[in-house]
Amino acid sequence: MNNRHTNANANTTRTFGWTSALCTAALASLFVIWPAHAHAEELGAKGNIVFNVERLFGFYVDKQSVDVGPVTTDISTTDLSLGWNAAPTGLTLPRLGLDYFIDDHFTIGGNFGVFTLSRDNGGASTSNTGVLFGVRGGYALRLGHVVSFWPRVGFTYTKLSGRAGVGPAGLNSDSHLLSLGLEGMFSFAPSENWSFLVGPTIDLGLDGATAGNNSTENCFGIMAGFLVWLGT
């Protein structure tokens, strides 16, 4: 039997990533504290510890699909992110990252984010709180004194808890998603030990569920953020 498909446009009335505030505070603190402790050097040396503020800004195209019996509902969103955004997904929201250079090129690390989502989808309000965390590996290639290319690949797990509707009549809207993440980051360093981070991102859903129904999600975009690093 072929599944029927329906399309839905999600209108997010309020979206706030708690990680946005954490990212801003962390970034300000690092710029104040860092000069007293950091050894001036370029990115890409064994022992570098890198703190990332990721997806602080960006443009994304996201598609979610939920199977409800024989019907597949598709929700497509195009989103511009400026610290926090209007996308009904956790994949596009800011997060904090930490990476370690095990030699001059190879890195291992991960990221973490906390957020809330409130949206109005066809007259039915949905409120969620969520968390995401990921692990990844990468390879940094220095292209010059200022520019480095740092592709990264890893897995991200996103968990949202909440309800659709108000009061006892509200329905469970819990969801989770395991996705494969691919990033082609470029680092632009105006000076030693900190840089801008810009590049394309791809998140491919591997396994997920929404309100007890099978679901998946794919997200493509371009993100911008910042990073600072400490040499050893």
N, C-alpha and C positions, 0 to 999 in steps of 0.2 A: 504494500500500500504506500502510495506516495504521500508525504506530509504536505499539508497546506501551509502556506506562509502568510503571515500578516506583518505589516510594518507599523511601528509606533515611533513617534517623536517625543522624546522626554524633555519636559520643560522644568529645569531645575530652578527652584525659587530661592534656595540658599545653599551654598556649598562652602564649607570652611575646612581647610586642612590645619589641624593643630600643629602639624609639622612645619607649616609656614612660619608661625610665630617662633617655634623652636629654631628653625633654620636662620631666621633673622637675628635672633639673640646669639646663637652660636657663632654666626659669621662676625658680628660686631665684637664679641669677646675674643675671638681668635685674632682679629686684626689689632686689638689692643695688646694682648698678651704675647703674641707671636714674636715680635722683634727682639724681645729680651731672651728668648730661648732658642730661636731657630738659627742654624748655620746657613748662610747664604749659599744656595746651590740650585742648579737646574733640576727639573723633574726627571726622574729616571735613574736613580742610583740605588744600589742594593741597600736595604734597610730603611728606605723612605717610608714614612707613615703618612698617609694622605687622608685628609678629612674633606668630604664632598658635601656640598649643598646642591642637590640634584632636582631637576625638573621644576626649578623655581619659576621659569618662564618657558613657554612653548606653544606649539600649534600641533593639534592631534586630530586624527580621524579614527573613530572607535566604532566597532560593531559588536553588539551582544546578541546572541541567539539563545532562546529558551524553548525547550520542547515541553509542551503541555498536552499530553495525549497525542493525537494525530496532528496537532497544530504546532507550528514553529513560529514564534514571535521574534521578529528582528527589531532591534533598537539601534539606530545609527545616529551618531553624534559627531559634529565637527566643533572643535573647541579651541579657544585661545586662552591660554593660562597666563595670568599675571599674579603670581604668588598664590592665589587660590582661583578656582575656576568653576565652570558651570557644567562639567561633564558628570553624568550619573555613573561614575566608575572611580575606583581608587588608583587605577594604573597611571593616570595622568597627574596625580597630586604630588606635591613636593615631598622629599624624604631626605634623610641624612645618611651618608655613606662613609665607610671606612675601608681603606685598601692598604695592603702592605707589599712592598717590592721584595720578593724573595731573591732576585738578582737584579741586574740593570734593566731588565725588560719585563719579566713575568711577574704578574701580581695576583694576589688572592684577596678577597674581601666580601663585603655585603652591604646591605642598606636596611633602613627601618623607617616606618612612618605611621602616624596616628591621625585619624581624620573623622569628620562627621559629614553626612550627606543628607540633604532634605530636598525632595523634588515633588513636583505635581505632574503626574503622568495620566493624561486623559481624565482629569477630575479626581483621581485617587491619589492622595498624598502618601508619600513614603519617607520615613526617617530612619537613617542608619548611622551607627557608629562602627568604625572599622580600624583594622590594623593590617599592615603589610610588612613582610620581611623577606629578604632575598640573600642568596649567596652567588658568588661569581668568580670568574677568573679572567685575566686580561693579559695583553701584550702591548707595552708602550714602546713606540718608536720615535725617537727624537728626529725631527725634520730640520731643526735649526736651533739657534739660541733661544728663540721665542716660541716656536710652534712644535708641538708633539702630536702624534696620532696614537690614540689609545683605544683600540677595539676591545670590547668586553662581552662576555657571554655568561649567562647564568640562569637560575630559576628564581621565580618570585611567587610567594604565596600570599593571597589577599583574602581576608575574612571580614565580612560585614554582618552585623546583627541589628535587627530592627523589625518594624511592623509597617504594613500598608494599611492606612485608614486610622481612625481615631477610636480610643476606648476599647471595650471588650469585643466589639465587632471587628477590630483590626485583624488582619491576617499576617501570618508569619512571612517575613521577607528576607530571612537569613540567606546568605549566599557565601560561597567560597570559590576560589579559582587558583589553580596551579598553572603558571605560564612559563614559557621559555622566552627569555629576554636577550635581545641582540642590540648592541650599541656601537656606533662608530664615532667615538668622541675625539674632538680636536681641542687641545689645550693651548690657549694663547696667554703667555706670561709677560705682562708689562714689566715685571721685576722678579727677582728670585723669591721662591717660596710661596707664591700665590699666583693664580691664573684664572681666566675665564674658561668655562667648559661649554662647548657647543657641538651638537652633532645629531644625527638621525637615531631614532629608537624604533624597535620593532618588538612587540609583545604578542606572542602566539599562545592562545589558550590550549592547554593539554588536557585538563580535567576540571570540571566545575559543576556546581549545582546552585539553583535559585529556588527557594521555597520548596525544596524537596524534588524539584524537576531538573533533569539534566540541562546543563547550559554550557556555553563556551563564549569566548571573547577574543577578538583580535584588535590590536591598537597599533597605529603607525603615526609617527610624528617627528618633530624636530624640537629638541629641548636646549635650554641654556641654564647654566648655573655657575657656581664658583668652587674652587678648591684651594686648599692650603696644605703644605706638607712640611714635615719635620725630618731633617737628616740625622743620621746616627754616626 
